[in-house]
């Protein structure tokens, strides 16, 4: 491990030198990229240095113990030796985990899609409840939420809603929310008090930069139409809403939430890049033989990652068997505890694989 850590530290020091290079300082894009890499490696390098220092102190203590005959000095050296040997296993464990390759998308912002699935009007209401839950969660993290496109339901909630979340390491947290969410409760429209099971699908897509996905303008069909819903005097009078179809993949995105056609077109391109980027990731993983199920499945009641049971005041995440309360998660601030548990399980699995 020593050789590997020494190379790691040398690479980090080289990175520090590059950050002071005038040519790098003049290139804002390159400087930002290197600065992010420097910050990402800082904790690991600190641990590596601590580990190597402990090894050196152990070797020095053993050598001095062999050379000295003074009882007091021997006692002090043995105490130092024991202290350093005691902390080595934990340092090794920490370093092994830090050396596990991270998800390259963890630093990215996300585009989240929520769609009502099985359950009719109640599924749309549930989709709206999920959106409110994520709004509260994002606010608690000081993240910005921007609605890109929405299709409200007459009964309340949404048939579908897409929104962008911007902030620090958004995807690293939100990625655990992809899948089918199931709710069991008495709908507001139910007069006889019967419990209904409904579902909504959530897809969390890492936002793709232009450098990630290159789109040929010739592959696009762009349609404009009159926006509907709130938005001022221009609604239904100007063609501000935009629909873009990516012809090679038949991927369709649309936006009418912004005030101008130019703004809606930019939003559409953001969504399109995210979807094409996700398709490319799936293709790469398929080529590597990875068994990767679709994020959202078919939206059936039997397909679920999490169940929200109102009568029993219980929320269960089926991937790890984690339980919390309905009011705490869907109506309160308890989503963070669920995601923390999922992230911990993910880390433990990756560490076991690495070992």
C-alpha positions as CSV (number, residue, x, y, z in Angstrom):
1,X,0.0,0.0,0.0
2,X,2.9,2.3,0.7
3,X,3.9,2.6,-3.0
4,X,0.4,3.3,-4.1
5,X,-0.1,6.0,-1.4
6,X,3.2,7.6,-2.2
7,X,2.3,7.8,-5.9
8,X,-1.1,9.3,-4.9
9,X,0.6,12.0,-2.8
10,X,3.0,12.8,-5.6
11,X,0.1,13.2,-8.1
12,X,-1.6,15.5,-5.6
13,X,1.5,17.7,-5.2
14,X,1.8,17.8,-9.0
15,X,-1.9,19.0,-9.1
16,X,-1.0,21.7,-6.6
17,X,1.8,22.9,-8.9
18,X,-0.5,23.0,-11.9
19,X,-3.0,25.2,-10.0
20,X,-0.2,27.8,-9.6
21,X,0.7,27.6,-13.3
22,X,-0.1,31.0,-15.0
23,X,-1.4,29.2,-18.1
24,X,-3.8,27.2,-16.0
25,X,-4.9,30.3,-14.1
26,X,-5.7,32.0,-17.4
27,X,-7.9,29.1,-18.4
28,X,-10.9,29.4,-16.1
29,X,-12.5,26.1,-17.3
30,X,-9.3,24.1,-16.8
31,X,-8.6,25.8,-13.4
32,X,-12.1,25.0,-12.2
33,X,-11.7,21.3,-13.2
34,X,-8.3,21.0,-11.5
35,X,-9.5,22.8,-8.4
36,X,-12.5,20.4,-8.1
37,X,-10.1,17.4,-8.4
38,X,-7.8,18.9,-5.8
39,X,-10.6,19.4,-3.4
40,X,-11.9,15.9,-4.0
41,X,-8.5,14.3,-3.3
42,X,-7.7,16.4,-0.2
43,X,-9.2,14.2,2.4
44,X,-7.7,11.0,1.0
45,X,-4.3,12.6,0.7
46,X,-4.5,13.8,4.4
47,X,-5.3,10.2,5.4
48,X,-2.5,8.8,3.3
49,X,0.0,11.2,4.8
50,X,-1.2,10.2,8.3
51,X,-0.9,6.5,7.5
52,X,2.6,6.9,6.1
53,X,3.7,9.0,9.1
54,X,2.4,6.3,11.4
55,X,4.4,3.6,9.5
56,X,7.5,5.7,9.6
57,X,7.1,6.3,13.4
58,X,6.6,2.6,14.0
59,X,9.8,1.8,12.1
60,X,11.7,4.5,13.9
61,X,10.4,3.4,17.3
62,X,11.4,-0.3,16.6
63,X,14.9,0.8,15.6
64,X,15.4,3.0,18.7
65,X,14.1,0.2,20.9
66,X,16.7,-2.1,19.5
67,X,19.5,0.5,20.1
68,X,18.6,1.9,23.6
69,X,19.1,0.3,27.0
70,X,17.4,3.1,29.0
71,X,14.3,1.8,30.7
72,X,12.4,5.1,30.7
73,X,13.2,5.7,27.1
74,X,12.1,2.1,26.2
75,X,8.8,2.6,28.0
76,X,8.1,5.8,26.1
77,X,9.0,4.3,22.8
78,X,6.8,1.2,23.4
79,X,3.9,3.5,24.3
80,X,4.3,5.4,21.0
81,X,4.7,2.2,19.1
82,X,1.5,0.8,20.6
83,X,-0.4,4.0,19.8
84,X,0.6,4.0,16.2
85,X,0.0,0.3,15.7
86,X,-3.5,0.7,17.2
87,X,-4.6,3.4,14.8
88,X,-3.2,1.7,11.6
89,X,-6.2,-0.7,11.0
90,X,-8.8,2.1,11.1
91,X,-6.6,4.3,8.8
92,X,-6.3,1.3,6.4
93,X,-10.1,0.8,6.4
94,X,-10.7,4.5,5.8
95,X,-8.2,4.6,2.9
96,X,-9.6,1.5,1.3
97,X,-13.0,3.0,1.2
98,X,-11.8,6.4,-0.1
99,X,-9.9,4.5,-2.9
100,X,-13.1,3.0,-4.2
101,X,-13.9,4.8,-7.5
102,X,-16.7,7.3,-7.0
103,X,-19.6,7.9,-9.3
104,X,-18.4,10.5,-11.8
105,X,-21.9,12.0,-11.8
106,X,-22.1,12.7,-8.1
107,X,-21.0,16.3,-8.4
108,X,-23.6,17.1,-11.0
109,X,-27.0,18.8,-10.7
110,X,-30.0,16.7,-11.6
111,X,-33.2,16.6,-13.6
112,X,-36.0,14.8,-11.8
113,X,-39.1,13.4,-13.5
114,X,-42.1,12.3,-11.5
115,X,-45.0,10.6,-13.3
116,X,-48.3,9.3,-12.0
117,X,-48.7,5.6,-12.8
118,X,-51.2,3.0,-11.5
119,X,-54.1,4.5,-9.5
120,X,-55.7,7.2,-11.7
121,X,-56.5,10.5,-9.9
122,X,-55.0,9.3,-6.6
123,X,-51.7,8.5,-8.4
124,X,-51.6,12.1,-9.7
125,X,-52.2,13.4,-6.2
126,X,-49.5,11.2,-4.9
127,X,-47.1,12.5,-7.6
128,X,-47.8,16.0,-6.3
129,X,-47.1,14.9,-2.7
130,X,-43.8,13.5,-3.8
131,X,-42.9,16.8,-5.5
132,X,-43.7,18.7,-2.3
133,X,-41.6,16.2,-0.3
134,X,-38.6,16.8,-2.6
135,X,-39.2,20.6,-2.5
136,X,-39.0,20.5,1.3
137,X,-35.9,18.2,1.2
138,X,-34.1,20.5,-1.3
139,X,-34.9,23.6,0.7
140,X,-33.3,22.0,3.8
141,X,-30.2,21.5,1.7
142,X,-30.2,25.0,0.3
143,X,-30.7,23.6,-3.2
144,X,-32.5,25.5,-5.9
145,X,-35.6,23.8,-7.5
146,X,-36.7,25.0,-11.0
147,X,-39.8,23.5,-12.6
148,X,-39.0,22.7,-16.2
149,X,-42.3,21.2,-17.4
150,X,-45.6,20.2,-15.6
151,X,-48.9,18.5,-16.6
152,X,-51.3,19.2,-13.7
153,X,-54.2,16.8,-13.0
154,X,-57.7,18.1,-12.7
155,X,-58.0,16.2,-9.4
156,X,-54.9,17.8,-8.0
157,X,-51.2,16.9,-8.2
158,X,-49.6,16.1,-11.5
159,X,-49.8,13.6,-14.3
160,X,-46.2,14.4,-14.7
161,X,-43.7,17.1,-13.6
162,X,-40.0,17.6,-14.4
163,X,-37.8,19.9,-12.4
164,X,-34.1,20.7,-12.1
165,X,-32.2,20.7,-8.8
166,X,-29.1,22.8,-8.5
167,X,-26.7,22.7,-5.6
168,X,-23.7,21.0,-4.0
169,X,-23.4,17.3,-4.9
170,X,-27.1,17.0,-5.7
171,X,-26.9,13.8,-7.8
172,X,-24.9,12.0,-5.1
173,X,-27.9,12.3,-2.8
174,X,-30.9,12.3,-5.1
175,X,-29.9,9.3,-7.2
176,X,-31.3,6.9,-4.5
177,X,-34.8,8.2,-5.3
178,X,-35.1,6.6,-8.7
179,X,-37.8,3.9,-9.0
180,X,-41.4,3.2,-8.3
181,X,-42.9,4.7,-5.2
182,X,-46.1,3.2,-3.8
183,X,-48.7,4.7,-1.5
184,X,-51.4,3.0,0.5
185,X,-54.0,5.3,1.9
186,X,-57.7,6.4,1.8
187,X,-58.0,8.9,-1.1
188,X,-59.8,12.2,-0.6
189,X,-62.2,11.1,-3.3
190,X,-63.1,7.8,-1.5
191,X,-66.4,8.2,0.4
192,X,-66.5,4.7,1.9
193,X,-63.1,4.8,3.6
194,X,-61.4,2.1,1.5
195,X,-57.7,2.0,1.2
196,X,-56.3,2.4,-2.3
197,X,-52.8,1.5,-3.6
198,X,-51.4,3.9,-6.1
199,X,-47.9,4.4,-7.6
200,X,-45.8,7.1,-9.1
201,X,-42.4,6.7,-10.9
202,X,-39.4,8.9,-10.1
203,X,-36.4,9.1,-12.5
204,X,-33.3,11.1,-11.4
205,X,-31.0,12.0,-14.3
206,X,-27.6,13.6,-13.9
207,X,-27.5,16.9,-15.8
208,X,-25.3,16.6,-18.9
209,X,-23.0,19.4,-19.9
210,X,-22.6,20.2,-23.6
211,X,-19.2,18.6,-23.4
212,X,-20.8,15.4,-22.2
213,X,-23.3,15.1,-25.0
214,X,-22.8,16.5,-28.5
215,X,-26.2,17.0,-30.3
216,X,-26.3,17.5,-34.1
217,X,-28.8,20.3,-34.8
218,X,-29.8,18.3,-37.9
219,X,-31.1,15.5,-35.7
220,X,-33.7,17.8,-34.1
221,X,-37.3,18.6,-35.0
222,X,-38.4,21.8,-33.1
223,X,-42.0,22.6,-32.8
224,X,-43.5,25.7,-31.1
225,X,-47.0,26.1,-29.8
226,X,-49.1,28.3,-27.6
227,X,-48.5,27.8,-23.9
228,X,-51.4,27.0,-21.6
229,X,-51.9,27.8,-17.9
230,X,-50.5,30.7,-15.8
231,X,-48.0,33.0,-17.4
232,X,-49.5,36.4,-18.1
233,X,-51.0,38.0,-21.2
234,X,-48.9,36.1,-23.6
235,X,-50.4,32.7,-22.8
236,X,-52.4,31.3,-25.7
237,X,-51.4,34.3,-27.9
238,X,-47.7,33.7,-28.7
239,X,-45.9,30.5,-29.6
240,X,-43.6,30.5,-26.6
241,X,-43.9,26.8,-25.7
242,X,-41.3,24.5,-27.3
243,X,-41.3,20.8,-28.1
244,X,-38.0,19.2,-29.4
245,X,-37.8,15.7,-30.9
246,X,-34.5,14.0,-31.2
247,X,-35.1,12.0,-34.3
248,X,-32.4,9.3,-34.0
249,X,-33.8,8.1,-30.6
250,X,-37.4,9.5,-30.9
251,X,-36.8,11.3,-27.6
252,X,-39.4,14.1,-27.0
253,X,-39.0,16.9,-24.5
254,X,-41.2,20.0,-24.1
255,X,-41.4,23.1,-21.9
256,X,-43.9,25.9,-21.5
257,X,-43.0,27.1,-18.0
258,X,-40.7,29.9,-19.1
259,X,-41.8,33.2,-20.4
260,X,-40.1,33.2,-23.8
261,X,-39.5,30.8,-26.6
262,X,-35.8,31.2,-26.2
263,X,-35.9,30.2,-22.5
264,X,-38.2,27.3,-23.2
265,X,-35.8,26.1,-25.9
266,X,-32.8,26.2,-23.6
267,X,-34.8,24.2,-20.9
268,X,-35.7,21.6,-23.5
269,X,-32.1,21.2,-24.5
270,X,-31.1,20.7,-20.9
271,X,-33.7,18.0,-20.5
272,X,-32.7,16.4,-23.8
273,X,-29.0,16.3,-22.9
274,X,-29.8,14.7,-19.6
275,X,-32.0,12.0,-21.2
276,X,-29.5,11.2,-24.0
277,X,-26.7,11.1,-21.4
278,X,-28.7,8.6,-19.3
279,X,-29.2,6.5,-22.5
280,X,-25.5,6.5,-23.1
281,X,-24.8,5.4,-19.6
282,X,-27.2,2.5,-19.9
283,X,-25.7,1.5,-23.2
284,X,-22.2,1.5,-21.7
285,X,-23.3,-0.6,-18.7
286,X,-25.1,-3.0,-21.0
287,X,-21.9,-3.4,-23.1
288,X,-20.0,-4.2,-19.9
289,X,-22.6,-6.9,-19.1
290,X,-24.0,-5.0,-16.1
291,X,-27.4,-6.1,-15.0
292,X,-29.2,-2.8,-14.8
293,X,-32.9,-2.5,-14.5
294,X,-34.8,0.5,-15.7
295,X,-35.0,3.2,-13.1
296,X,-38.8,3.3,-13.2
297,X,-39.9,-0.1,-14.4
298,X,-43.4,-0.2,-15.7
299,X,-45.0,1.6,-12.8
300,X,-46.9,-1.5,-11.7
301,X,-48.0,-1.7,-8.0
302,X,-45.8,-4.8,-7.6
303,X,-42.7,-2.9,-8.7
304,X,-41.6,-0.6,-5.9
305,X,-38.6,0.7,-4.1
306,X,-40.6,2.3,-1.3
307,X,-44.1,2.1,0.2
308,X,-45.8,4.9,2.0
309,X,-48.5,3.4,4.2
310,X,-50.7,6.1,5.8
311,X,-53.0,3.9,7.9
312,X,-50.0,2.2,9.6
313,X,-48.0,5.5,9.7
314,X,-45.1,3.6,8.1
315,X,-42.7,4.1,5.3
316,X,-40.6,1.1,4.2
317,X,-37.7,1.3,1.7
318,X,-37.7,-2.2,0.3
319,X,-34.1,-2.1,-0.9
320,X,-32.6,-2.2,2.6
321,X,-35.7,-2.9,4.8
322,X,-35.5,0.6,6.4
323,X,-38.6,1.8,8.2
324,X,-39.7,5.2,9.2
325,X,-43.1,7.0,9.7
326,X,-45.4,8.3,7.0
327,X,-45.8,11.7,8.5
328,X,-42.1,12.1,9.1
329,X,-41.1,11.2,5.5
330,X,-43.9,12.3,3.2
331,X,-45.2,15.2,5.2
332,X,-42.2,16.2,7.2
333,X,-38.4,16.2,7.1
334,X,-37.6,12.5,7.5
335,X,-36.5,11.8,3.9
336,X,-32.9,12.6,4.8
337,X,-32.7,9.7,7.3
338,X,-33.9,7.2,4.6
339,X,-31.4,8.5,2.0
340,X,-28.6,8.4,4.6
341,X,-29.4,4.7,5.3
342,X,-29.4,3.9,1.6
343,X,-26.0,5.7,1.1
344,X,-24.5,3.8,4.1
345,X,-25.7,0.5,2.7
346,X,-24.2,1.4,-0.7
347,X,-20.9,2.3,0.8
348,X,-20.8,-0.9,2.8
349,X,-21.5,-3.0,-0.3
350,X,-18.8,-1.2,-2.4
351,X,-16.3,-1.7,0.5
352,X,-17.1,-5.4,0.7
353,X,-16.6,-5.7,-3.1
354,X,-13.3,-3.9,-2.9
355,X,-12.0,-6.0,-0.1
